[in-house]
Amino acid sequence: MDDLRDKYIQLIADAGDEAALEGLRVQAVGKKGEISLQMRGLGKMTPEERQVMGPKLNALKDEINSALAARKAALGDAALEERLRGEWLDVTLPARDRRQGTIHPISQTREEVTAIFAELGFSVAEGPQIDSDWYNFDALNIPGHHPARAEMDTFYMHRAAGDNRPPHVLRTHTSPVQIRTMEKEGAPIRIIAPGRVYRADYDQTHTPMFHQVEGLAIDRDISMAQLKWTLEEFLRSFFEVEAVELRFRASHFPFTEPSAEVDIRCSWEGGQLKVGEGDDWLEILGSGMVHPNVLKAGGTDPNVWQGFAFGIGIDRIAMLKYGIPDLRAFFDSDLRWLRHYGFAALEQPNLHGGLSR
């Protein structure tokens, strides 16, 4: 056994690479190796002989395995040293310029909207992006036959056969947040609800996922005049102009009564939008006085409280303000586009220092 040990310890020490080392391992302790065959012979020995030879063979096997592992580590270290001698880096060379990341125009616009409405006394409310069709439709006075509830316009969540729970949808607007906030906080309320919304549509001006901000103000004496003033102040601050002129056109939304589409005076000289001047009108948002049925659904007495609501497409106003022609570009993840339209990462928009520096 001593001869066997000396033989393999010397062969392992002389092994020049890992392939040779693996061959020695198989030769010594593999299934048919010399030491393994010796251990198989223990069954033919007497109990007294096994008691003596068993520990010696186990010790020999452990010693050979340890020698193999040590030699393998030494060969690895030597290979690394050789590689390091051939590969080197001059750390005195100047580093490459690191381009600073930018804020996405959608994120920037959302921050701008939030900053403006914060100055007007509105807080931010949030809600789930997957909601029951009661919050998304019924509570907002949208009847069962309304086209918006069709599967061609709305993403419905899968339900297993026999599931009697109310259907859930990817919210089509952030209006469900208004109902949830009324349920939780009661009146009076002054909130905006920015967030992602989903509709089954895709072209130059529509995407399946986009962003909206909806506003809600409820008090005892809210009027359309206050709605008009709020929207004027917001649009004047957002487009950073001295004054804006709005035009309210009668419309119909199930959740407001009366309802109005809002246009803003503008011009398109040379293909560039200029807000607050010119003879053109641009539809900018929808608004109205909250329908009594919506107040009831939120647990608010319409005989005591009244309010106004409005909805604005964040993506749309970002396109108008920053001259972005295609809505789909927002979601293409093109670094060249992001560097062109992006904003400095450390600049927070505010009304005093400027929104879009």
N, C-alpha and C positions, 0 to 999 in steps of 0.2 A: 504493500500500500504506500510505503514511503517512496518507492521508485516511481509509482504512478503519480504521486503528488509532485515530485521533483520534475518529472517529465513535462507535465502540463503547465506548471508555474513558469518553467523556462520558455516553453513554446508561446505562452501568452505574452510574456515580456518581449519576445522577439517579433510578435505580430506587427506587420507594417501598415495595415489598414483594417477597416471595419469588416470587409469581406473575409479576410483571413481569420479575423477574430470570430466571426460567426461560424466558419468552418470548424474551428477548434471547439467551440461550444457544442456543436452537434456531435463532434467526435468524442467529447468527454462526457457530457451530461444530457445529450439528446436521448430519444427513446431507445436507440440502439447503441448508445455511447458506452465506453469502457466502464465508467463508474456506474452507470445505470444497470449494466449487465451484472456487475458485482452485487448490486443491491437486490437484484432479482434472485441471486443465489442464496439469500438469507433464508428462504423457505426450505432449503434442503439441509440447513444446519440444525444442530441440536439446540434446545432452549438455552443451554449454557453458552454455546458459541454465538448465538444471536445476541445474547446480552452483552457480549464483548465486542463483536464486530459491528452491530447496528449503530451504536453511537460513533464509532470510528468512521464508518462510511458516510454518515450524515454530516459529520464535521468536515470530512474531505470534500463532499459535494458543496457545502456552504463556502469553504475556502476557495474552491475553484470558481464558483459563481461570483464571489467578491473580487477575485483577481480579474475575471472577465469584465466586471462593471468598472473597476478602477482603470483598466487599460483602455476601455471604450471612452471613458471620460478624458483620459490623457490624449488619446487620438483626436477627440473633438476639440480640445483646447489647442492642440497643435495646428489643426486645420484652421481654427479661428485666427490664430496668430499669423499664419501664412496669408490669410485673406486680408487681415488688417494691414499687413505690410504692403500688399498690392493695391489696396483701396484706401485713399486718404482724402481729407477735406481741409482746405485752407480756411480756417475760421476767421482769418483776418480780412477775407473778402467782404464787401458790403452786402447786406441782406437785400433781397428783392422787395420792392415796394409792396405793402399789403393794402389792398383796396378795402376801404371801409364799407360796410354794408349800408343799405338804404332802406327807408321806410316805404312800404307799398302804398300807392296812391289811395287805395281803399282804406287802409288803416289810418293814413293821414287825414282823409276826409271825415272819417268817423270821429277822430279826435277833435277836428275843427268843429263839427256839429255839436259834439258834447260840450266843448268849451263855450260855445255861443249860448246854448240853452241853459248851461249852468249859471251864466250871468243873468239870464231871465228868470231864474228861480226854479228851474226844472231839475229833478233828480233822475238818475238812470235806473230803470227797472229791467230785469231779465227774466226769461222763462225757458221751458224746454223746447228743443227744436222738433221733437216728436211729441205730438199732443193728440188728445182724443178729438174726434170730429165734432163733439159738443162744444169744446172751447174754440175750435177753429172755425166752425160754421154756425151751429144752432144758437150759441150764446150771443153771436154777433148778428142775429136776426136774418141769417142767410137761409132761405127756404130749401127744402129737400130737392126741388126741381131746378135749382139755380145751376147754370152751366159750369160755374166754378167747382161744383162738387162732382163733376164727371171725371172718370178715370183718365180721360185724355188730357185733362188739365192738372190733376192732383195726383201725387204719389201716395198711394195707400199702402199700409204695412200688411204683410201676409198674415192671414188668420187660418189656423187649422180648422178642419171640418168639425162642426159642432161647437166651436168656440162662440159663446153668446155675449162676450164682453163687447163694449162699444168699439167700433173700428178706430184705428189710429192712423194719422197721416203725418207726413213731413209738412210742417206748418207752411201755409201759403202766404202768410203775412205775419207781422209781429203783433197783430191785434189781440190774440189770445192772452198776451201779457197784460193788456189793459183789464181784461176780465179777472185774471188772477190777482192783480194788484188791488182792484176794487174789493174782491172777496177778503183779501188779507188786511188791507189798511182802512177800507171805508172812505168816506169823503170828509173833507176836501182832498183833492189830489192834483198834483202837477208833475207829470212824469214824461220822459221820452223812453222809447223801447227800441234801441238799435239791435240789429242782429241779422243772421242768415235766414233766408227763406227759400222755398223750393217750388218750382212749377215746371210742368212738362213742356218746355219750349226752348228752341235753340236757333238763333240766327244772329245777324250783325248787332242787333239791339236787345237780344234776349238770350239768357243762359239758364240751364236747369237749376242752378243755385246762384242767388244774387243777394244783395244786401238792402235792407230797408231801415228807416227810422220812422216810428210812429209816435205822435204826441197826444197826450190826453190832459185836459184841465177840467176839473169839476169843482163847482162852488155854487153858492146860492143865487148869484146874479151874473153868471157868465153870459156873454153875448157874442154875436158874429163880429161886432166891432172890435172886441178884444182879440178874436181870432185873426182878423185882418191886421191889426197892429203887430201881433206876435210874429206873423209870417213876414211882414215888411221888415221888422227889425232883424229877423233871422237872415233873410235873403240879402239885405243890405250889408250885414256883417260878413256873410259867407263869401259874397262876390267882391267884397271890399270896395264898394262904391259909396258915393255920398248919399244917393237916394235911389229908390226903386219905385216903379209904378206897377200895381197889380190890377188884374181884371178878373172878376169872379163871374163864372158862367154856371148857370143852373145845370145840375147833373143829378144822377141817382146812384146812391150807394145804399145797400140794405141796412148798414149800421149807422147812418147819419140821416137826419131830417131837420131842416133842409140840407141838401148836399151841394157842393160847388167844386168845379174844376178851377184851378187857379193858373192864370197866364201871367207872364212877366214881360214888360216892354223891353225890346232889345233891337239890335241891328246886326246884320251879317255882312258888313263891308269887307270886301276882299276875302270872304270865307271865314272871317274871324268874328266870334261872338262878342258883342259889347252890351252889357246889361245896363239898363237904366236910361238908354237913349235910343233914338231911331223910331221907325214906324212899324216894326214887326212885333208880333206877339209869339211867345213860346210857352207851351203848356209845361208846367213845372211840378205840379202836385195835385192831390185831391184832398178835400177837407169837408167839414160840415159840423152841425150840432149833433151831439150824441143822441141816437134814437132812444126813446123811453124804454123800449124792450131790452136794449143793451144795458141800460142802467139797472133794470130789474134783474137781469141775468147775473149782474155783478153784485147783487144784494144792496143796491142803492135806490132809495125812494125817488122816483122821477117827479113827484109832486113837491119835493123839497129841494132837490138838487138838479142842476143842469150843467152842461159842459160842452166843450168843443173838442174835436179830434182832427188829426191830419196825418197823411202818410207821404213820405218822400223816398224816392229811390236813391240810395247813397251812390251806387255805381253811376246812375244817370247824371247827378249833379257833379260828380267827379269828372266825368267825360266833358261836361259843358265848361267847367271852370279851367281844366287843364288841357283842353284841346285834344282829347283822346278819341279817335274816330271809331274804334271797333271795340265793343264790350268784351268780346272773346279774348282779346289780348290781355285782359286782367288775369286770366287763368292759364296762360301759356307757359309761364315760368321761364321766359326768355330773359337772360341776364342783361343783354344789351338794352332791352326795353325797360327793365327795372332801373338800370343805371341812368337812363335818359329821364324817366318820369319819377324816379324815387326821390325821397327827401332825406336830409341829414338826420342821422339816427338820434342825436342828442338834443334836437330842437323840438320843444314841446309847444304846440300852438296855443296862443292865448290872445285875447282881444287887445291887451295893452302892448305886448311886444310884437304882434303880427301873427296872422294865422299861417300863411304859406311863405315863409322866408326862403 
